[in-house]
Structure formats: C-alpha cells, structure tokens
Amino acid sequence: MAEGKYLTVGEVKTLLEKEKKKRELSPEQKIALEHAKQFTKLDYRKIKKLRDELEKCEFVSSVNAARIADILPTHPDDVKIIFTKARFTLESENIEQILETVRKYL
C-alpha cells in the first residue's frame, strides 16, 4: 500500500472547496464534495485539533485518528469497532480517554 496521509471527510471537504474556487470540479469531485458537506460534523479547525490530540496518544494511529474524527464515537462499542483491525485490544481506560477527547469537540 502506498504511504500517504489519511484524510477525514472534513479535510476532504475543505480541500475540495478550495479547489472549487480555482477551477471547475469534475463530476466525481462534485459528488465527493456534496457527500462531505452532508456528513461532516465539525469544522476544519476542530477536526484538526481533535485529530492532533488523538495522534498524541501512543495507541492511536493516524488512520484511526481520522476514523475517530469522522465518526465521533460516543459509546465504548463504537470505539472498539474502529479498532477492530488493530492488532491489539484497547484497555477500557484507553477507550474512555478517546471518548473524553471526542466529547471536548462535540
């Protein structure tokens, strides 16, 4: 898999809106922008701060930080689902730390 930065839906929305000011978007980009507008729950600054804070936790990868910022879990089971592909099981205190971090941005 190619290395790259994983983006949240909100980050994609911001990038597409900037690009739209410069030129006409392709039909696919227009659809992606509409999707992003519909499903983005936080503004770009809050998403960035949340993601940065989550990535400071040693047990949260960049990929999972982006997923958490997109989904904004409010229940421990939601956090567990995000980490199902991880090769470790989160401790309950780690799950609570993630939930507390997300609550600050809701």
Protein Blocks (a to p, Z undefined) as FASTA:
>chain_A
ZZdddddfklmmmmmmmmmmmmccdfklmmmmmmmmmmpmbdfklmmmmmmmmmmpmklc
fklmmmmmmnopabfklmmmmmmmpcbdcdfklmmmmmmmmmmmZZ
